[in-house]
């Protein structure tokens, strides 16, 4: 069977994208603050250059020398593919049995974003579709987050690959084996496999014209993701789906170092100051500390710590079990998956605490790219336009991280990520309709902007926003809605040279 899930809401909501004149409620003018020298080093003292070979897997320049061996060991672990169990490589076996990628950098290409399908009919290779039963959210208590209920057959995430030998051959060559035109699981694989993948994902783009007040036009594309060749029967009739593209990995250690009080300073769920911005914290399950804590990582701020973010990715994307996520990626309706060999070691897990720690330390220590072209007149003009449009209301420019003697390279750093790490309602056009803990189906965490102008230098096929729909920074801005409507309309109403300047500023960050 096939299913089509629309990411982005009803087509009628796209009326919000038609700007035919200046918005009625013009945002108040706000002059940009004086430029500070620290803006040139967004990642603080450890800011780095991605040249000569563009990639985002370089260490921050101030990582202590004695910590570099662990960084490089973690980088090797992130790059090398895991293999199915049993294998002679016992430290790296246990892949799957169902999974989406064989290594971290398979999807986070060179530490950056993933590859986005370029045309309708292309398979989704580097993203993932998350699942949950929409009508079944359980509040354990008033103070606990809403627990999501997985699809009874496919769990919380659709795995598009399996460890079946016929499937492994293609994945080893980094090519999508699933046949996009397949109607059955048997047709989806080169030969009938005892352990089929859960399904294939194919994108279909619908073109959406956008007209600026000055009459110039921009063509957007709205993705619709089709689930094909389901390997284990139909999904739940009330399943909610959301397709996510991999975000860049750098800067996460610095964002973890921002004090809770500094993030809470921007929380305004009731919009008491009347500025139209009402950021919220997501309250999520904390698997390490127990109970609940505010989330700050993930597209919907659904992970509370860097360690849990890494462990969750290992579990959901690679099928690698850890003490934090001991479950195998199999449901009770997938007996072949449950019966497959697993790579558990003496600890009872497929990755032990030491190796997981190396991956976390590697991610924590990745260097944030330095600013480029900050002194160019066009970039300075764009900085003024950015503040006039009040983009900084959500994309908070700067913080100073907390003191942390154990990790001096993320301690007491002045950083410029341009994010508040809070949830904001981005409107019906970007809504996926899938709540996650306390985040609604229309809310997304503000993504950081640092390094965004280098994304396509590292991976030219990468896109922007949660599902990669935006091919350019300009498209990403125009897709904004909800709480960002006034800023988007202010951008749209600018003269063309100011719009170009604002984009140049964002790409310089």
Buried (B, 14 or more C-beta within 10 A) or exposed (E): EEBEBBBBBEEEBBEBBEBEEEBEEEBEEEEBEEEEEBBBBBBBBBBBEBEEEBBBBBBBBBBEEEBEEBBEBBBEBBBBBBBBBEBEEBBBBBBBBBBBBBBBBBBBBBBBBBBBBEEBEBBBBBBBBBBBBBEEBEEEEEEBBBEBBBBBBBBBBBBBBBBBEBBBEBBEEEEBBBBBEBEBBEBBBBEEBEBBBBBBBBBBBBEBEBBBBEEEEBEBBBBBBBBBBBBBEEBBEEBBBBBBBBBBBBBBBBBBBBEEEBBEEBBBEEEEEEBBBBBBBBBBBBBEEEEBBBBBBBBBBBBBBBBBBBBBBBBBBBBBBBBBBEEBBBBEBBEBBEEBEBBBBEEEBBBBEEBBBBBBBBBBBBBBBBBBEBEBEBBBBBBBBBBBBBBBBBBBBBBBBBEBEEBBBBBEBBBBBBBBBBBBBBBBBBBBBBBBBBBBBBBBBBBBBBBBBBBBBBBEBBBBBBBBBBBBBBBBBBBBBBBBBBBBBBBBBBEEEBBBBBBBBBBBB
